Amino acid sequence: MKGADARITVRMHGPSMEYMTGEGPYFISHLRFFRGVVSFPASAYNFPKSFRPPEGQGGFPMKFEEKFVSYEGFTFDDVLLEPSYSEVLPSDVCIRTRLTESVSLNIPLCSSAMDTVTESRLAIAIAREGGIGIVHRNMSIEKQAREVDVVKRSESGVIVDPFFLHPEDMVSEAIGLMEHFHISGVPIVDGGKKLVGIITNRDLRFVTDYEQPISRVMTKENLITAPEGTTLADAQSILMKYKVEKLPIVDGNGTLKGLITIKDIQKAKDFPNAAKDGGGRLRVGAAVGVGTDLAERAAALVKSGVDVIVVDTAHGHSKKVLDSVRMLRTSYPDLVIIGGNIATAEAGEALIEAGVDAVKVGVGPGSICTTRIIAGIGVPQLAAIYNVAQAAHKKGKTVIADGGIRFSGDIVKALAAGADSVMIGSLFAGTEESPGELIIYRGRSYKSYRGMGSLGAMKDGCSKDRYFQEGAGNDKLVPEGIEGLAAHKGALSGVVFQLTGGLRSGMGYVGAKDIPDLQEKARFVRISAASVKENHPHDVVVTKEAPNYWVE
């Protein structure tokens, strides 16, 4: 407002308004008028300094309505996808996707890095279905690295770095190794790594003295081996011919170079859709925080062969997270890094600039998360996905929608809004493979499920730094999650079948042949509260529950 002719305009948004302008004899004390616009010379009034706008800015201070973002906060239950003309059958759609530019998945599903959801057993199960599990970090560095190692060694085309023992090692060591990694035999080598024998369950069947050298019980005569370069088809023929389960691969000097097992060949047939790396091993990721153990934990995970590291925090758009991503990118230029969690396009751009390959979207949508209530923070999940995806895809990066998935239809909506994959916690927490405790409550089976921001999770492990409370004592923690029960759902494979089946159906209704096509063709319909009620079964008594529809 400069010059004698400058004018002040007040626009009214209600039937009447009272303007309190401050103190002093020269300004307006009360101004009442009806809806409309009032204009008067600025020079007519002497506004106090405290009422003037900041230097370089004109007009009045920001109005309350101007503090609102420009977009509407939609989440999954606020919309439906409009059906379109389709020539695509659900059975024909392709649901392959990119977790990152270099890591492909056969289904767009990831399991959450939560201590009641993902350890090695569930990570193996979901990788066999075509997805990927992210091993939680609420454990010691050594244990987390072992969990990753278990997944990577669970199956392989050719095991290029097989376990081995020496003839002088004790039988008890062989048994311990076989039990821990669920394997049925171990090659035995001398000091120069030359194959001298093999010990299997068959050799141990009648052994009672476990403190004797392996050399006394191992098979050392007529060893069946194969040269380097042997294909899986050739290996299968050799294994069947000699009726053995393990085929050591040796070079011309008899040095152990690898191992092929009949179990791995059979698993490849049983799980043709499995997500595997270039060496035929199952894909697996692991979470790290931004605490003092970041460098050591990351080094151990990389050494164990992890495919993806997730910098897992409650607020990914913070200096500590961005600095941690930069450190990891500098230390491991080829490492696949995912950063999160975030809810805005600006946060996605910042993480991408710091060096992530994908961003994880979701602040507070999870069923066990209380961040939105305790901190008053968050963006409705569908809006957050759309906004972040717009920014990330421009830079060639991918988006993972983390949280809020209750039904398979939510997966369709998340992908249609721009996500490349979705991360699931509660739906997998109730599966047989999750590490949660099995509990019988009121005659029904449940598994324990808790947020990583719950008091129990923060007290038991190292998830305090996820919520930036690393130095707080147990009596000073401010939880942002709860502990509860997830209905027991049986094997993970059955849950995944229903989720991917619903996804295929949704894509068929839209007429989308693959996920990029879904994102291109999808059109959302905003619905009312009455429509939400109409969406669910109504006006009947449900007498037999469906395997893909869960009621609380």
C-alpha positions as CSV (number, residue, x, y, z in Angstrom):
1,M,0.0,0.0,0.0
2,K,2.0,2.9,-1.3
3,G,1.0,6.5,-2.3
4,A,-1.8,8.7,-1.3
5,D,-4.2,7.1,-3.8
6,A,-3.6,3.5,-2.6
7,R,-6.8,1.9,-1.5
8,I,-7.8,-0.9,0.9
9,T,-10.4,-3.4,-0.2
10,V,-12.1,-5.8,2.3
11,R,-14.1,-8.7,0.8
12,M,-16.7,-10.3,3.0
13,H,-17.4,-14.0,2.9
14,G,-20.3,-14.2,5.3
15,P,-23.5,-12.4,6.0
16,S,-21.7,-10.0,8.4
17,M,-18.3,-9.5,9.9
18,E,-16.7,-7.5,12.7
19,Y,-13.1,-6.4,11.9
20,M,-10.9,-5.7,15.0
21,T,-7.9,-3.7,13.7
22,G,-5.8,-3.1,16.8
23,E,-5.3,-0.2,19.1
24,G,-4.8,3.6,18.8
25,P,-7.1,6.6,18.0
26,Y,-6.7,6.6,14.2
27,F,-7.7,3.1,13.2
28,I,-11.0,1.4,12.8
29,S,-12.2,-0.1,16.1
30,H,-15.3,-1.8,14.8
31,L,-16.4,-2.2,11.2
32,R,-19.7,-3.9,10.5
33,F,-21.2,-4.4,7.1
34,F,-23.1,-7.0,5.1
35,R,-21.7,-9.3,2.3
36,G,-19.9,-7.4,-0.4
37,V,-16.8,-5.3,-1.0
38,V,-15.8,-2.1,0.8
39,S,-13.1,0.1,-0.7
40,F,-11.5,3.2,0.8
41,P,-8.2,5.2,0.6
42,A,-5.3,3.6,2.5
43,S,-4.2,7.1,3.6
44,A,-7.4,7.6,5.5
45,Y,-6.2,5.3,8.3
46,N,-2.9,5.0,10.2
47,F,-2.4,1.2,10.7
48,P,0.0,0.2,13.5
49,K,3.3,-1.4,12.7
50,S,2.2,-4.7,14.1
51,F,-0.7,-4.8,11.6
52,R,1.4,-4.0,8.5
53,P,2.5,-6.8,6.2
54,P,6.1,-7.9,6.2
55,E,8.6,-5.9,4.1
56,G,8.2,-6.5,0.4
57,Q,4.7,-7.9,0.7
58,G,1.4,-6.2,0.1
59,G,-2.0,-6.6,1.5
60,F,-3.3,-7.9,4.8
61,P,-1.6,-10.8,6.7
62,M,-2.5,-14.3,5.4
63,K,-6.1,-15.1,5.9
64,F,-7.0,-18.4,7.6
65,E,-8.3,-19.9,4.3
66,E,-5.0,-19.1,2.6
67,K,-3.3,-21.5,5.0
68,F,-5.0,-24.4,3.2
69,V,-3.3,-26.4,0.5
70,S,-4.8,-26.1,-3.0
71,Y,-5.7,-29.8,-3.4
72,E,-8.4,-31.9,-1.7
73,G,-7.4,-34.6,0.7
74,F,-8.9,-37.8,-0.8
75,T,-8.2,-41.3,0.5
76,F,-9.3,-44.7,-0.7
77,D,-12.8,-44.7,0.6
78,D,-13.5,-41.2,-0.9
79,V,-13.4,-42.4,-4.5
80,L,-14.2,-45.3,-6.8
81,L,-12.7,-46.0,-10.3
82,E,-15.1,-45.5,-13.1
83,P,-15.5,-48.7,-15.3
84,S,-14.6,-48.3,-18.9
85,Y,-14.9,-50.2,-22.2
86,S,-12.6,-53.2,-22.0
87,E,-11.2,-55.8,-24.2
88,V,-9.0,-57.1,-21.4
89,L,-9.7,-60.2,-19.3
90,P,-8.5,-60.2,-15.7
91,S,-6.5,-63.4,-16.5
92,D,-4.7,-61.6,-19.3
93,V,-3.5,-58.5,-17.5
94,C,0.2,-58.1,-16.6
95,I,0.9,-57.0,-13.0
96,R,4.6,-56.9,-13.2
97,T,6.1,-53.7,-12.0
98,R,9.3,-51.9,-11.0
99,L,10.2,-51.5,-7.3
100,T,13.0,-49.3,-8.6
101,E,14.5,-48.8,-12.1
102,S,16.8,-51.8,-11.5
103,V,14.6,-54.1,-9.4
104,S,11.6,-55.7,-11.0
105,L,8.8,-57.5,-9.2
106,N,6.3,-59.9,-10.7
107,I,3.5,-58.6,-8.4
108,P,3.4,-55.1,-7.0
109,L,3.4,-56.1,-3.3
110,C,6.0,-55.5,-0.6
111,S,5.8,-56.5,3.1
112,S,6.3,-53.8,5.7
113,A,9.5,-53.5,7.7
114,M,7.7,-54.2,11.0
115,D,8.7,-56.6,13.8
116,T,5.4,-58.4,13.7
117,V,5.3,-58.6,9.9
118,T,8.6,-59.3,8.1
119,E,11.5,-61.6,9.1
120,S,13.1,-64.2,6.9
121,R,10.2,-66.6,6.8
122,L,7.7,-64.1,5.4
123,A,10.3,-62.5,3.2
124,I,10.9,-65.9,1.6
125,A,7.2,-66.5,1.2
126,I,6.4,-63.2,-0.5
127,A,9.5,-63.4,-2.8
128,R,8.3,-66.8,-4.0
129,E,5.0,-65.2,-4.9
130,G,6.8,-62.5,-6.9
131,G,7.0,-59.6,-4.4
132,I,9.6,-58.6,-1.9
133,G,9.9,-58.5,1.9
134,I,11.6,-55.7,3.8
135,V,13.2,-57.2,7.0
136,H,12.6,-55.0,10.0
137,R,15.5,-53.4,12.0
138,N,14.1,-53.8,15.5
139,M,16.9,-56.3,16.2
140,S,20.6,-56.4,16.4
141,I,22.8,-55.8,13.4
142,E,24.0,-59.3,13.4
143,K,20.6,-60.9,13.5
144,Q,19.2,-58.7,10.8
145,A,22.1,-59.6,8.5
146,R,21.5,-63.3,9.3
147,E,17.8,-62.9,8.4
148,V,18.8,-61.4,5.0
149,D,21.4,-64.2,4.5
150,V,18.7,-66.9,5.2
151,V,16.5,-65.4,2.5
152,K,19.4,-65.2,-0.1
153,R,20.5,-68.7,0.7
154,S,17.0,-70.2,0.8
155,E,17.1,-71.1,-2.9
156,S,19.3,-70.5,-5.9
157,G,20.1,-71.6,-9.4
158,V,23.7,-72.3,-8.7
159,I,25.0,-71.5,-5.2
160,V,28.2,-69.7,-6.0
161,D,29.3,-69.3,-2.4
162,P,28.0,-72.5,-0.6
163,F,28.7,-73.2,3.0
164,F,31.5,-75.6,3.7
165,L,33.2,-77.2,6.6
166,H,36.6,-79.0,7.1
167,P,37.2,-82.6,8.0
168,E,38.4,-81.7,11.5
169,D,35.3,-79.8,12.4
170,M,32.9,-81.4,14.8
171,V,29.6,-83.1,13.7
172,S,27.7,-80.7,16.0
173,E,28.9,-77.8,13.8
174,A,27.5,-79.4,10.7
175,I,24.2,-80.1,12.5
176,G,23.9,-76.5,13.7
177,L,24.6,-75.1,10.3
178,M,22.1,-77.4,8.6
179,E,19.4,-76.6,11.2
180,H,19.9,-72.8,11.1
181,F,19.8,-72.5,7.3
182,H,17.3,-75.4,6.7
183,I,19.7,-77.2,4.4
184,S,20.2,-81.0,4.2
185,G,24.0,-81.2,3.5
186,V,27.3,-79.4,3.6
187,P,30.4,-79.9,1.3
188,I,33.6,-80.7,3.1
189,V,36.9,-79.1,1.9
190,D,40.6,-79.1,2.9
191,G,42.7,-76.1,3.6
192,G,43.0,-75.3,-0.1
193,K,39.2,-75.5,-0.6
194,K,39.6,-78.8,-2.5
195,L,36.5,-80.9,-2.2
196,V,37.2,-84.0,0.0
197,G,33.7,-85.1,1.0
198,I,30.1,-84.2,1.7
199,I,28.0,-84.7,4.8
200,T,24.2,-85.0,4.5
201,N,21.2,-86.0,6.7
202,R,21.7,-89.6,5.5
203,D,25.2,-89.6,6.9
204,L,23.9,-88.3,10.3
205,R,20.9,-90.5,10.6
206,F,22.4,-93.0,13.1
207,V,25.1,-90.8,14.6
208,T,24.9,-90.4,18.4
209,D,28.3,-88.8,19.1
210,Y,28.1,-85.3,17.9
211,E,31.6,-84.3,19.2
212,Q,33.5,-86.5,16.8
213,P,35.3,-85.1,13.6
214,I,33.2,-84.9,10.5
215,S,35.8,-87.0,8.6
216,R,34.6,-90.1,10.5
217,V,31.0,-89.9,9.2
218,M,31.1,-87.9,5.9
219,T,30.8,-89.5,2.4
220,K,34.2,-89.3,0.8
221,E,34.2,-92.1,-1.8
222,N,32.7,-91.9,-5.3
223,L,31.7,-88.3,-5.0
224,I,29.4,-87.1,-7.7
225,T,30.5,-83.7,-9.1
226,A,30.0,-81.5,-12.1
227,P,32.3,-79.1,-13.9
228,E,31.9,-75.3,-14.0
229,G,29.4,-74.2,-16.6
230,T,26.9,-77.0,-15.9
231,T,23.4,-75.9,-16.7
232,L,20.4,-76.6,-14.4
233,A,19.0,-79.0,-17.0
234,D,22.2,-80.9,-17.1
235,A,22.5,-80.9,-13.3
236,Q,19.0,-82.3,-13.0
237,S,19.9,-85.2,-15.3
238,I,23.0,-86.0,-13.2
239,L,21.1,-85.8,-9.9
240,M,18.4,-88.1,-11.2
241,K,20.8,-90.5,-12.7
242,Y,22.8,-91.0,-9.5
243,K,19.9,-90.5,-7.1
244,V,21.6,-87.8,-5.1
245,E,20.2,-84.4,-3.9
246,K,23.4,-82.2,-4.0
247,L,25.8,-81.7,-6.9
248,P,29.1,-79.9,-6.0
249,I,30.6,-77.8,-8.9
250,V,34.4,-78.1,-9.1
251,D,37.1,-76.8,-11.4
252,G,39.8,-78.8,-13.0
253,N,41.8,-79.0,-9.8
254,G,38.8,-80.3,-7.7
255,T,38.4,-76.9,-6.0
256,L,34.8,-76.2,-4.8
257,K,33.2,-73.5,-7.0
258,G,29.5,-73.9,-6.4
259,L,26.6,-76.2,-5.5
260,I,23.4,-77.2,-7.2
261,T,20.6,-78.9,-5.2
262,I,17.5,-80.8,-6.4
263,K,15.5,-78.7,-4.0
264,D,16.4,-75.5,-5.8
265,I,15.5,-77.1,-9.1
266,Q,12.2,-78.2,-7.7
267,K,11.5,-74.8,-6.1
268,A,12.0,-73.1,-9.5
269,K,9.2,-75.3,-10.8
270,D,6.9,-74.8,-7.8
271,F,7.3,-71.1,-7.8
272,P,7.8,-69.9,-11.4
273,N,6.7,-66.4,-10.5
274,A,9.3,-65.8,-7.8
275,A,11.2,-62.5,-7.7
276,K,14.9,-63.4,-8.1
277,D,18.2,-61.6,-8.7
278,G,20.6,-62.3,-11.5
279,G,22.0,-65.3,-9.7
280,G,18.7,-67.0,-9.2
281,R,18.4,-66.0,-5.5
282,L,15.2,-64.6,-3.9
283,R,15.0,-60.8,-3.7
284,V,15.0,-59.3,-0.2
285,G,15.2,-55.8,1.3
286,A,16.1,-54.5,4.8
287,A,15.4,-51.4,6.8
288,V,17.9,-49.0,8.3
289,G,17.4,-46.0,10.5
290,V,19.2,-42.7,10.8
291,G,20.8,-43.5,14.2
292,T,24.3,-44.0,15.3
293,D,24.4,-47.6,13.9
294,L,23.5,-46.6,10.4
295,A,27.0,-47.1,8.8
296,E,27.6,-50.4,10.6
297,R,24.2,-51.8,9.9
298,A,24.3,-50.9,6.2
299,A,27.7,-52.5,5.8
300,A,26.5,-55.7,7.4
301,L,23.4,-55.8,5.2
302,V,25.4,-55.1,2.0
303,K,27.8,-57.9,2.9
304,S,24.9,-60.3,3.4
305,G,23.7,-59.6,-0.2
306,V,20.7,-57.4,0.5
307,D,19.0,-56.2,-2.7
308,V,17.4,-53.1,-1.4
309,I,18.0,-50.9,1.7
310,V,15.1,-48.8,3.0
311,V,15.9,-45.7,5.0
312,D,12.8,-46.1,7.2
313,T,11.6,-43.1,9.2
314,A,8.4,-41.4,10.2
315,H,9.4,-38.1,8.5
316,G,11.5,-38.6,5.4
317,H,11.6,-34.9,4.6
318,S,14.1,-34.0,7.3
319,K,17.8,-33.1,7.3
320,K,18.9,-36.1,9.1
321,V,17.2,-38.5,6.7
322,L,18.5,-36.6,3.6
323,D,22.1,-36.6,5.0
324,S,21.8,-40.3,5.7
325,V,20.7,-41.0,2.1
326,R,23.6,-38.9,0.8
327,M,26.1,-40.9,3.0
328,L,24.8,-44.2,1.8
329,R,24.9,-43.1,-1.8
330,T,28.5,-41.9,-1.5
331,S,29.5,-45.1,0.3
332,Y,27.6,-47.5,-2.0
333,P,27.2,-45.9,-5.5
334,D,25.4,-49.0,-6.9
335,L,23.2,-49.8,-3.9
336,V,19.4,-49.6,-4.4
337,I,18.1,-47.1,-1.8
338,I,14.5,-46.4,-0.9
339,G,13.6,-43.4,1.3
340,G,10.6,-42.5,3.3
341,N,8.1,-41.9,4.7
342,I,6.8,-38.8,3.0
343,A,3.5,-37.2,1.9
344,T,4.4,-34.3,-0.3
345,A,5.9,-33.7,-3.8
346,E,8.5,-31.4,-2.2
347,A,9.6,-34.2,0.0
348,G,9.9,-36.6,-2.9
349,E,12.0,-34.1,-4.9
350,A,14.3,-33.7,-1.9
351,L,14.9,-37.4,-1.4
352,I,15.5,-37.9,-5.1
353,E,18.0,-35.2,-5.1
354,A,19.7,-36.8,-2.1
355,G,20.1,-40.0,-4.1
356,V,17.2,-42.4,-3.5
357,D,15.9,-44.8,-6.3
358,A,12.4,-44.8,-5.0
359,V,10.3,-43.0,-2.4
360,K,7.9,-44.5,0.2
361,V,4.6,-42.5,0.6
362,G,2.5,-42.6,3.8
363,V,2.4,-40.5,6.9
364,G,-0.2,-41.9,9.3
365,P,-2.5,-44.1,7.1
366,G,-1.6,-47.4,8.8
367,S,-4.2,-49.2,10.9
368,I,-1.8,-49.2,13.9
369,C,-0.5,-45.7,13.4
370,T,-1.6,-42.7,15.6
371,T,0.6,-40.0,14.1
372,R,-2.3,-38.1,12.6
373,I,-4.0,-38.0,16.0
374,I,-1.0,-37.5,18.3
375,A,0.9,-35.0,16.1
376,G,-2.0,-33.7,13.9
377,I,0.2,-34.4,10.9
378,G,-0.5,-36.2,7.6
379,V,-2.0,-36.1,4.1
380,P,-4.8,-38.5,3.1
381,Q,-3.1,-41.4,1.4
382,L,-4.6,-41.2,-2.1
383,A,-3.8,-37.5,-2.4
384,A,-0.3,-38.1,-1.1
385,I,0.3,-40.8,-3.6
386,Y,-0.9,-38.7,-6.5
387,N,1.1,-35.6,-5.6
388,V,4.4,-37.5,-4.9
389,A,4.0,-39.7,-8.1
390,Q,3.7,-36.6,-10.2
391,A,7.1,-35.3,-9.0
392,A,8.9,-38.7,-8.8
393,H,7.9,-40.0,-12.3
394,K,9.1,-36.8,-13.9
395,K,12.6,-37.8,-12.6
396,G,12.3,-41.4,-13.5
397,K,11.9,-42.7,-10.0
398,T,9.3,-45.0,-8.6
399,V,6.7,-44.7,-5.8
400,I,5.7,-47.2,-3.1
401,A,2.4,-46.6,-1.4
402,D,2.9,-47.6,2.3
403,G,-0.2,-47.9,4.5
404,G,-3.9,-47.8,4.5
405,I,-4.5,-50.9,2.4
406,R,-7.5,-52.8,3.7
407,F,-8.9,-54.5,0.6
408,S,-7.6,-55.4,-2.8
409,G,-9.6,-52.5,-4.3
410,D,-7.4,-50.1,-2.3
411,I,-4.4,-51.6,-4.2
412,V,-6.1,-50.8,-7.5
413,K,-6.8,-47.3,-6.5
414,A,-3.2,-46.7,-5.1
415,L,-1.7,-47.9,-8.4
416,A,-4.1,-45.9,-10.5
417,A,-3.2,-42.8,-8.5
418,G,0.5,-43.3,-9.5
419,A,2.1,-45.8,-7.1
420,D,4.3,-48.4,-8.7
421,S,3.9,-50.9,-5.8
422,V,2.2,-51.0,-2.5
423,M,3.5,-51.9,1.0
424,I,1.3,-54.0,3.2
425,G,1.4,-54.5,7.0
426,S,-1.9,-55.5,8.6
427,L,-3.1,-57.9,5.9
428,F,0.2,-59.8,6.1
429,A,0.5,-59.6,9.9
430,G,-2.2,-62.3,10.3
431,T,-0.5,-64.8,8.0
432,E,1.2,-68.0,9.1
433,E,4.6,-66.8,8.1
434,S,4.6,-63.5,10.1
435,P,6.7,-63.5,13.3
436,G,3.9,-62.3,15.5
437,E,2.6,-64.4,18.4
438,L,-0.4,-66.6,17.7
439,I,-3.1,-65.7,20.2
440,I,-6.6,-67.1,20.9
441,Y,-9.0,-64.3,21.8
442,R,-12.7,-64.9,22.4
443,G,-12.6,-68.2,20.6
444,R,-10.8,-66.8,17.4
445,S,-7.2,-67.0,16.3
446,Y,-5.2,-63.8,15.9
447,K,-1.6,-62.8,15.6
448,S,0.0,-60.0,17.5
449,Y,0.5,-56.8,15.5
450,R,2.0,-53.5,16.6
451,G,3.2,-50.3,15.1
452,M,6.8,-49.5,15.1
453,G,5.9,-46.3,16.9
454,S,4.1,-48.2,19.7
455,L,5.6,-48.2,23.2
456,G,6.4,-51.9,23.0
457,A,8.3,-51.6,19.8
458,M,10.3,-48.6,20.9
459,K,11.2,-50.2,24.2
460,D,12.1,-53.6,22.8
461,G,14.4,-52.5,20.0
462,C,15.9,-49.7,18.0
463,S,12.8,-48.1,16.5
464,K,13.0,-45.0,18.7
465,D,15.1,-43.2,16.0
466,R,12.4,-43.8,13.5
467,Y,10.4,-41.2,15.4
468,F,13.4,-39.2,16.3
469,Q,13.3,-40.2,20.0
470,E,16.6,-42.0,20.0
471,G,17.9,-40.4,23.3
472,A,14.7,-40.6,25.2
473,G,14.3,-42.9,28.2
474,N,11.5,-45.5,28.3
475,D,9.4,-43.3,30.6
476,K,9.8,-40.3,28.3
477,L,8.7,-41.9,25.0
478,V,5.8,-40.3,23.0
479,P,4.2,-43.2,21.1
480,E,2.8,-42.8,17.6
481,G,1.3,-46.3,17.3
482,I,-0.6,-48.9,19.1
483,E,-0.5,-52.7,19.8
484,G,-3.3,-54.9,18.7
485,L,-4.4,-58.2,17.0
486,A,-4.7,-59.1,13.4
487,A,-7.1,-61.9,12.4
488,H,-5.3,-65.1,11.5
489,K,-5.6,-65.6,7.8
490,G,-3.6,-68.7,7.1
491,A,-0.7,-69.0,4.6
492,L,0.5,-65.8,2.9
493,S,0.1,-67.4,-0.5
494,G,-3.7,-67.5,-0.1
495,V,-3.8,-63.8,0.9
496,V,-1.6,-62.8,-2.0
497,F,-3.8,-64.8,-4.4
498,Q,-6.9,-62.9,-3.3
499,L,-5.1,-59.5,-3.4
500,T,-3.7,-60.0,-6.9
501,G,-7.0,-61.5,-8.1
502,G,-8.8,-58.3,-7.0
503,L,-6.1,-56.2,-8.7
504,R,-6.6,-58.1,-11.9
505,S,-10.4,-57.7,-11.7
506,G,-10.0,-53.9,-11.2
507,M,-7.7,-53.6,-14.1
508,G,-10.1,-55.6,-16.3
509,Y,-13.0,-53.2,-15.4
510,V,-10.9,-50.2,-16.4
511,G,-9.6,-51.9,-19.6
512,A,-6.0,-51.7,-18.6
513,K,-3.6,-54.4,-19.8
514,D,-0.8,-53.4,-17.4
515,I,0.0,-51.0,-14.6
516,P,1.1,-48.1,-16.8
517,D,-2.0,-48.5,-18.8
518,L,-4.1,-48.5,-15.6
519,Q,-2.5,-45.2,-14.6
520,E,-3.2,-43.7,-18.0
521,K,-6.9,-44.8,-18.3
522,A,-8.1,-44.6,-14.7
523,R,-10.7,-42.0,-13.8
524,F,-11.8,-41.5,-10.3
525,V,-15.4,-40.8,-9.1
526,R,-15.8,-38.8,-5.9
527,I,-18.4,-40.5,-3.7
528,S,-20.6,-39.5,-0.7
529,A,-20.8,-41.1,2.8
530,A,-24.0,-42.8,1.6
531,S,-22.0,-44.3,-1.3
532,V,-19.4,-45.7,1.1
533,K,-22.1,-47.5,3.0
534,E,-23.6,-48.7,-0.3
535,N,-20.2,-50.1,-1.4
536,H,-20.2,-52.7,1.4
537,P,-22.6,-55.6,1.9
538,H,-25.8,-54.1,3.4
539,D,-29.3,-55.0,4.5
540,V,-28.3,-58.7,5.0
541,V,-26.9,-60.8,7.7
542,V,-23.5,-62.2,6.5
543,T,-23.6,-66.0,7.2
544,K,-20.5,-67.0,5.4
545,E,-17.4,-64.8,5.1
546,A,-15.5,-64.4,1.9
547,P,-11.7,-65.0,1.8
548,N,-11.1,-61.5,0.5
549,Y,-13.5,-59.4,2.6
550,W,-12.8,-59.0,6.2
551,V,-15.2,-57.4,8.7
552,E,-14.1,-56.2,12.1
